[in-house]
Amino acid sequence: MKRFILEQSSEELYTSHSGLALVGACINRYSDLSRRAGRQSRGTEQISDIDILRSYLGLLSLGKSDFQAISAMQGDDYFKHALAIGRLPSAESLRQRLDAAGATGLTPQVFRASHTMLKQLGVKVSGCAQGLVPLDVDVFPQDNSNTSKEGVGRTYKNFDGYAPIAAYLGLEGWCLEVELRPGSQHAQHEFGPFLQRALKAARSLTDQECLVRLDSAHDAEKNRKLLATTEKVRFIIKWNPRGSSVLSWRERVFDEGAISTPRPGKRVGLLVVDEAMEIKGVSYPCQLIVRVTERTSDRNGQMLLTPHITLEGWWTNLDMAPEEVIGLYREHATSEQFHSEFKTDLDLERLPSGKFATNALVMALGCLTYNILRAIGQMGLLGQFSPIRHPARRRRIRTVMQELIYLAGRLLSRGRRLIVRFSRHCPGFLAFEEVYGQLVPAR
């Protein structure tokens, strides 16, 4: 094997992240973040608020959440050109300015800019059974152990951190909002306002009927009443038995419900209980689907000393067979994949600041970055020009970074024109060209 001679150019400008041109187009052409950030500007600093936000969005698009990572971009002209950054901040300025932006209430404006971008891009929002568009809301813990950051507390996963709540729309998993919460805060605390914001955002993106899916932490009558009285909304909420007698339910379900025997030593009972709600003199349909599973032997045929009984249930206002409702709720687990993309792909497991408001803004910017990368992936990695991949409904954020963001290129300047040149062996060039042509049409 021949030994390579390593050289570093002193004149030509190469980049390892050509895909930032796609990110910059989404931020500057399809979102109104610049206008919203301008409304929140304070003072007369030379570096504008929008340049601060563009800089950090660029870092997140590369999977870097640490403020110090901006130092590596100081001599990178392509980073500034791709994101339309006037002046690049230092790590210290980036931290201080995001602290100030978080304190001034910029976070809600970032979410609105994200919704505007999705609308302007005309993203596809796919539904599941009977045209219902899933709206999955769930809490996911972030491990920030061994830190003294503001708001860090003991999470339900038994480690110290935060417990943000997120809402995802459609089978693509478009993120509508992520609300940062202290680790010790219960999922149901102040849940109503968050759910209403998520429903309003969902309605701005689709006219189809939404299927809201919630886990047992949100089993509360006020949630069911809110969803039942909201137009074009159906729901499935996991039932929380809260000390109900397992044996009593076992007797009732096996006496009144449908019974099946999937295998010897295991029987399953299903019972549908009508629990219609009376709200301001109007009756709204609601059912409680209860499933009891009794095992007297394990899957290998080994007999158990005492029967193992599992009690489960789901609240719903869907007019479907119980098995279909349970199957729809099972798909709610897909939202765990979206959580992991936030925590690993965007590097937002351990948040960068010690201030709660700043970290809340970071999560909002993470939401916008997530949607940008998701949109780029849907546009470029599912069509005929996509690099060879297995068929899928969507691509993971990490895959979008690998195939379209981290592309090596060379920046050339000819007259007043900027040219990005790719290698003739670049496998993602056709996909990149296709997405860029859609985002920035030729005049």
Secondary structure, DSSP 4 states (H G I P E B T S, - for coil): -PPPPP---SSSEEES-TTHHHHHHIIIII--HHHHHHHT--S--SS-HHHHHHHHHHHHHTT---GGGGGGGTT-HHHHHHHT-SSPPPHHHHHHHHHHHHHTT-HHHHHHHHHHHHHHHT------GGGPEEEEEEE--EE-TT---TT-EE-TTSSEEE--EEEEETTTTEEEEEE--BTTS-TTTTHHHHHHHHHHHHHHH--SPEEEEE-GGG--HHHHHHHHTSTTEEEEEE---TT--HHHHHHHHHHHSEEEEEETTEEEEEEEEE--EEETTEEE--EEEEEEEEEEE-TT-PEEEEEEEEEEEEEE---S-HHHHHHHHHGGGGHHHHHHIIIIIS--SS-S-SSHHHHHHHHHHHHHHHHHHHHHHHHHSSSTTSPS----SS--HHHHIIIIIS--EEEEEETTEEEEEE-TT-TTHHHHHHHHHHHS---
